[in-house]
Amino acid sequence: MALLDMSEPKGISFLSGARSVARLALHDTNTFEVTRAIHCGSDGSIKVMMEDGTTETFNVVTGALYPYRIKMLYSTGTTAAAVVSGLY
C-alpha cells in the first residue's frame, strides 16, 4: 500500500498521478498553490520556497520530474531558462 499524503483528500497517495499542470511564475514575493511535483524545461538551478517555508536552491536537468512541494519559485537565484511547471 502506498503512503498517504495527509495534505490531500483521503485516498490520494504519493504515487498518484497529477490532476493538473501550470506554468510557475518566477517572483520573489508572490506564492502559489503548493505543488505535488515540478517539471523543468532546462538545465540550471532553481531557488524555491518549500511548503514549510524553508528556502533551498536545487540543480535541475531538462525534462526531469522532481517530487518537490513548493509554494514559491524565486526569480533571484533561478538560472533555469525554460519553463518550470507545477504538477497538482
Order of alpha helices (4+ residues) and beta strands (2+ residues): beta-beta-beta-beta-beta-beta-beta
